[in-house]
Amino acid sequence: MNRVKEFRKELGISQLELAKDIGVSRQTINMIENDKYNPTLELCLNLARSLQTDLNGLFWEDDFKKKELTHEKRNLH
């Protein structure tokens, strides 16, 4: 799961605008947002730059927080 759509909407840009900025098609952005395409590291870096964030925030931060909360809940019982 990624947060590309969330960051894109926060910036108020369309899929087409993002696609043009990083040199891919709008369809590629759509597939990335819907977890139907695994972007290369280079594309991930371009996405993060264009969306004004880093790779951690874009792809992993939420998953890490969820795992951390689950671990904390287990330790409470």
C-alpha positions as CSV (number, residue, x, y, z in Angstrom):
1,M,0.0,0.0,0.0
2,N,1.2,3.5,-0.8
3,R,0.2,7.1,-0.2
4,V,0.8,8.5,-3.7
5,K,-2.9,9.5,-4.1
6,E,-3.0,11.0,-0.7
7,F,0.0,13.2,-1.3
8,R,-1.1,14.1,-4.8
9,K,-4.5,15.3,-3.6
10,E,-2.9,17.3,-0.8
11,L,-0.9,19.1,-3.4
12,G,-4.0,19.6,-5.6
13,I,-2.5,18.1,-8.7
14,S,-4.0,15.6,-11.2
15,Q,-2.7,12.3,-12.2
16,L,-1.8,13.8,-15.5
17,E,0.1,16.7,-14.0
18,L,2.1,14.3,-11.8
19,A,2.7,11.9,-14.7
20,K,4.1,14.8,-16.9
21,D,6.3,16.0,-14.1
22,I,8.0,12.6,-13.7
23,G,7.9,11.5,-17.3
24,V,5.4,8.6,-17.2
25,S,1.8,8.1,-18.4
26,R,-1.3,9.0,-16.4
27,Q,-2.2,5.3,-16.6
28,T,1.1,4.4,-14.8
29,I,0.2,6.8,-12.0
30,N,-3.3,5.3,-11.7
31,M,-1.8,1.8,-11.5
32,I,0.7,2.9,-8.9
33,E,-2.0,4.5,-6.8
34,N,-4.1,1.3,-7.0
35,D,-1.2,-1.0,-6.2
36,K,-1.3,-2.7,-9.6
37,Y,2.2,-1.6,-10.6
38,N,5.5,-1.9,-8.7
39,P,7.6,1.2,-9.7
40,T,11.3,1.1,-10.0
41,L,13.5,2.7,-7.4
42,E,14.2,5.6,-9.8
43,L,10.5,6.1,-10.3
44,C,9.9,6.0,-6.6
45,L,12.5,8.7,-6.0
46,N,10.9,10.9,-8.7
47,L,7.5,10.4,-7.2
48,A,8.8,11.4,-3.7
49,R,10.5,14.5,-5.1
50,S,7.5,15.6,-7.1
51,L,5.2,15.0,-4.1
52,Q,7.5,16.8,-1.8
53,T,8.1,13.9,0.6
54,D,10.6,11.0,1.1
55,L,10.3,7.3,0.3
56,N,9.5,6.4,3.9
57,G,6.6,8.7,4.1
58,L,5.3,7.7,0.6
59,F,5.5,3.9,0.9
60,W,6.3,2.6,4.4
61,E,5.5,5.0,7.2
62,D,1.8,3.9,7.7
63,D,2.6,0.2,7.5
64,F,5.3,0.6,10.1
65,K,3.0,2.5,12.5
66,K,0.3,-0.1,12.1
67,K,2.8,-2.9,13.0
68,E,4.1,-0.9,15.9
69,L,0.6,-0.4,17.3
70,T,-0.2,-4.1,16.9
71,H,3.0,-5.0,18.7
72,E,2.1,-2.5,21.6
73,K,-1.4,-4.0,21.9
74,R,0.0,-7.5,22.2
75,N,2.4,-6.4,24.9
76,L,-0.4,-4.9,27.0
77,H,-2.2,-8.3,27.4
